Amino acid sequence: MIIETNVPLAPYTSWLIGGPADFFCLPETEEQLSEALTIAKDKQFPVTILGGGTNVLVSDQGVRGLVICLKKFSRTEVELVTEAKPEQSYLRIRALAGTPKAELLRIFLKYKMAPALFLAGLPGDVGGGVVMNAGVAENLVPREFGELVRSIQVLRWEKNTLQRIDLGRNQLRWTYRHSDGWQPGIITQVELVWPSIEVPSILEQVKAANLNRLQKQPLDKPSCGSVFVNPVGGKAAQLIDECGLKGLSIGSAQVSLKHANFIVNQGGATATDTWRLIQKVQQRVKELKGVNLTTEVVRLGEWGEA
């Protein structure tokens, strides 16, 4: 396992923002991942897991210890399970945690199945999909990642030994944009299943959905996707827009003119300016609407008082 030093993390995030990792590696197999975790334990390095790089904001000061990036930790196994009763047949996918959700989209499109439409709107990787129970605002079936999951594998330390733990879907707690019950540890593999029911029009539906997103979301600029969780009974984008905050900027970080729940990197945005802009939006929405917006964004690294 090659471990590099002082590696800039910005290229590994969808925002293209962030300072360096003290130590950095890109495991491709579970053996390499285990080796990296063992090295970190022996040298007493704190460990940070970086998945698809969406929904994270890396500090300008970088991240101390070892950053394990899962971008190359990607593989899928696909099986169409045919039962005696056709209605009980299903598609099964086993995917390593770093597998892009776009790869799942490709598979479900190949088999003309409904999850393709849901996945068309989701960035990031499979492990992140489980961690945050990724979902969409549209009333689709499925609508949240947890609906696809049959089981997961977690790598964790138990009595100074790395153990692979298998957890079924019902052993996890699925809530809005979050999952629990798998911690501590690192999600390494996810098993997903879906009934073997073809949707003949699914390709056209995905094309239409992608066109709609292209028109409504700033997909041409670096962002983390949606910044804020939708409050109960409301839409974060609508609240921000009604507060007149579209276009608000701090440095090169800007509330998108296209979609108010996106903050875009106009070129050279810093993590500090981006976080200050997030806080400014929260402050104004609280003042004008009385609503506390919470973020989907996870901050990584050293932040001080920011």
C-alpha positions in Angstrom: 0.0 0.0 0.0 1.6 3.3 -1.2 1.1 6.1 1.4 1.9 9.6 0.1 2.6 12.7 2.2 1.3 16.2 2.0 -1.3 15.5 -0.8 -3.8 18.3 -1.8 -7.3 17.0 -1.2 -9.2 19.6 -3.4 -9.0 17.4 -6.5 -10.7 14.6 -4.6 -13.8 16.6 -3.7 -16.7 17.7 -5.9 -16.3 21.3 -4.5 -12.6 21.3 -5.6 -11.8 22.9 -2.2 -9.5 21.9 0.6 -5.9 21.7 2.0 -3.5 18.8 2.1 -3.6 15.5 3.9 -0.6 14.7 6.1 -0.7 11.2 4.7 -2.9 9.8 1.9 -3.6 6.5 0.2 -6.0 5.1 -2.5 -6.6 1.4 -1.6 -8.1 -0.7 -4.4 -8.8 -3.9 -2.3 -9.9 -4.8 1.1 -6.4 -6.2 1.8 -4.9 -2.8 1.0 -7.5 -1.0 3.1 -6.7 -3.3 6.0 -3.0 -2.7 5.5 -3.6 1.1 5.6 -5.7 0.9 8.8 -3.0 -1.3 10.4 -0.3 1.2 9.6 -2.4 4.0 11.0 -3.0 2.1 14.2 0.7 1.2 14.6 1.8 4.8 14.1 -1.2 6.2 16.1 -2.4 8.3 13.1 -6.0 9.5 13.2 -7.9 8.2 10.2 -10.3 10.1 7.9 -12.3 8.3 5.3 -13.0 10.2 2.1 -15.5 8.6 -0.3 -16.8 10.2 -3.4 -16.0 13.7 -2.2 -19.5 15.0 -2.3 -21.2 16.5 0.8 -17.8 17.2 2.4 -15.9 20.5 3.0 -12.2 20.0 3.6 -10.5 22.7 5.7 -8.0 25.0 4.1 -5.5 23.8 6.8 -6.0 20.3 5.6 -6.4 17.0 7.5 -4.1 15.6 10.1 -3.2 11.9 10.1 -4.1 9.5 7.3 -6.8 10.2 4.8 -8.0 7.0 3.1 -9.7 7.9 -0.2 -12.0 5.2 -1.6 -12.2 6.5 -5.2 -10.4 3.4 -6.5 -12.1 1.0 -4.1 -14.7 0.1 -6.7 -16.1 -3.1 -8.1 -19.5 -4.6 -8.8 -20.8 -8.2 -9.1 -24.3 -8.4 -10.7 -26.6 -11.4 -10.6 -30.2 -11.8 -11.9 -31.8 -14.3 -9.5 -34.6 -16.2 -11.2 -37.1 -17.8 -8.9 -39.9 -20.3 -9.7 -42.4 -17.6 -9.2 -41.5 -14.7 -11.6 -42.7 -12.1 -9.2 -40.1 -13.3 -6.7 -37.1 -12.9 -9.1 -34.7 -10.0 -8.4 -31.5 -8.3 -9.4 -28.7 -8.5 -6.9 -25.7 -6.2 -7.0 -22.7 -6.4 -4.7 -20.6 -3.2 -4.8 -17.5 -2.1 -3.0 -18.1 1.1 -1.1 -16.2 3.4 -3.4 -18.2 2.3 -6.5 -19.8 5.4 -8.0 -23.6 5.6 -7.9 -23.4 6.3 -11.6 -22.2 2.7 -12.1 -25.4 1.5 -10.3 -27.4 3.7 -12.6 -25.8 2.1 -15.6 -26.6 -1.4 -14.3 -30.2 -0.6 -13.5 -30.6 1.1 -16.9 -29.3 -2.1 -18.6 -32.0 -4.1 -16.8 -34.6 -1.4 -17.3 -35.5 -1.1 -13.6 -37.0 1.7 -11.6 -34.0 2.5 -9.4 -32.3 4.0 -12.4 -34.5 7.1 -12.2 -33.8 7.6 -8.5 -30.0 7.1 -9.0 -29.9 9.6 -11.9 -30.1 12.5 -9.4 -27.5 11.2 -6.9 -23.7 12.0 -6.9 -21.1 10.3 -4.9 -20.4 6.6 -4.1 -22.3 3.6 -2.7 -20.8 3.8 0.8 -21.8 7.4 1.0 -25.3 6.5 -0.1 -25.6 4.2 2.9 -24.0 6.6 5.4 -26.4 9.5 4.5 -29.3 7.4 3.3 -29.1 9.5 0.1 -32.4 10.4 -1.4 -34.3 12.7 -3.8 -37.1 15.1 -3.2 -39.3 13.7 -5.9 -42.0 11.2 -4.9 -40.3 8.2 -6.5 -40.1 4.5 -5.7 -37.4 3.9 -4.5 -36.8 7.4 -3.0 -34.0 6.7 -0.5 -30.9 4.5 -0.7 -31.9 2.3 2.2 -34.8 0.9 0.2 -32.3 -0.9 -2.1 -30.0 -2.2 0.6 -30.2 -5.9 1.7 -26.9 -6.0 3.7 -23.6 -4.3 4.2 -20.1 -5.3 5.3 -18.2 -3.2 7.9 -14.5 -3.4 8.7 -13.9 -2.5 12.4 -11.3 -3.1 15.1 -12.3 -5.6 17.8 -9.8 -6.5 20.4 -6.9 -5.2 18.3 -8.0 -7.3 15.3 -9.7 -6.0 12.1 -12.9 -7.9 11.8 -15.4 -8.0 8.8 -18.9 -7.6 10.2 -22.0 -8.5 8.1 -25.1 -6.5 8.9 -28.6 -6.9 7.4 -30.8 -4.0 6.4 -33.0 -4.4 9.4 -30.0 -4.2 11.8 -29.6 -0.6 10.6 -31.7 2.5 11.5 -32.7 4.5 8.5 -33.7 8.1 8.9 -33.9 11.2 6.7 -30.4 11.6 5.2 -28.8 9.4 7.8 -28.2 5.8 8.9 -27.1 4.3 12.2 -26.2 0.9 13.5 -23.1 0.2 11.4 -20.7 2.4 13.4 -17.9 2.1 14.5 -16.0 1.1 11.4 -15.8 1.5 7.7 -18.5 0.3 5.2 -16.6 -1.8 2.7 -19.3 -3.5 0.6 -23.0 -3.1 0.0 -25.5 -5.7 -1.3 -28.4 -4.2 -3.1 -31.5 -5.9 -4.4 -34.6 -5.0 -6.5 -37.5 -6.9 -7.9 -37.0 -8.1 -11.5 -39.7 -5.8 -13.0 -38.9 -4.0 -16.2 -40.0 -0.4 -16.8 -39.9 -0.1 -20.6 -39.8 3.7 -20.6 -37.1 4.1 -18.0 -34.4 5.3 -20.4 -36.7 8.1 -21.6 -37.6 9.0 -18.0 -33.9 9.2 -17.0 -33.1 11.4 -20.1 -36.0 13.7 -19.2 -34.9 13.9 -15.6 -31.3 14.7 -16.5 -32.4 17.4 -18.9 -34.6 18.9 -16.1 -31.7 18.9 -13.6 -29.4 20.5 -16.2 -31.8 23.3 -16.6 -32.5 23.8 -12.9 -29.1 22.9 -11.2 -25.7 24.5 -11.7 -24.1 21.2 -12.9 -21.5 23.2 -14.8 -19.8 24.5 -11.7 -18.1 22.7 -8.7 -20.5 22.1 -5.8 -21.3 19.6 -3.2 -24.9 19.1 -4.4 -27.6 20.2 -2.0 -26.1 22.1 1.0 -29.0 22.1 3.3 -31.5 19.5 4.5 -35.1 20.3 3.6 -36.9 21.3 6.8 -40.1 19.5 7.8 -42.9 20.6 5.5 -40.7 22.9 3.4 -37.9 23.3 0.9 -34.5 24.8 1.7 -34.1 26.2 -1.8 -37.4 28.0 -1.6 -36.7 29.5 1.8 -33.3 30.8 0.7 -34.7 32.2 -2.6 -37.5 34.0 -0.7 -34.9 35.6 1.5 -33.2 37.1 -1.6 -30.0 35.2 -1.1 -29.4 33.9 -4.7 -26.1 35.3 -5.9 -24.9 36.1 -2.4 -21.1 35.6 -2.4 -18.2 35.5 0.0 -14.9 35.4 -1.9 -15.4 33.0 -4.8 -18.1 31.0 -3.0 -21.6 31.9 -4.3 -25.2 30.9 -3.6 -26.1 29.6 -7.1 -28.3 31.9 -9.2 -29.8 28.7 -10.7 -30.7 26.8 -7.5 -30.6 28.4 -4.1 -29.7 25.2 -2.3 -26.4 24.9 -4.1 -23.2 26.8 -3.3 -20.8 26.9 -6.2 -17.1 27.4 -6.5 -16.7 30.3 -8.9 -13.0 29.5 -9.1 -10.5 29.5 -6.2 -13.1 29.4 -3.4 -11.7 28.6 0.0 -13.2 26.4 2.6 -13.3 29.3 5.1 -15.3 31.5 2.7 -17.6 28.7 1.8 -18.4 27.9 5.5 -18.9 31.6 6.2 -21.4 31.8 3.4 -23.2 28.7 4.7 -23.4 30.4 8.1 -24.6 33.6 6.5 -27.4 31.8 4.7 -28.4 30.0 8.0 -28.4 33.4 9.8 -30.6 35.2 7.3 -33.1 32.4 6.9 -33.4 32.2 10.7 -33.9 36.0 10.9 -36.5 36.3 8.1 -38.2 32.9 8.2 -37.7 31.6 11.7 -36.3 28.3 10.3 -33.1 26.7 11.4 -31.4 25.2 8.3 -29.1 22.3 9.0 -26.5 21.2 6.5 -25.9 17.9 4.7 -22.2 19.0 4.6 -19.6 17.3 6.7 -16.5 19.4 7.6 -13.2 17.5 7.6 -9.9 18.7 9.0 -8.9 21.5 11.3 -11.3 24.4 11.7 -10.4 26.3 14.9 -13.2 28.7 15.7 -14.8 28.9 12.2 
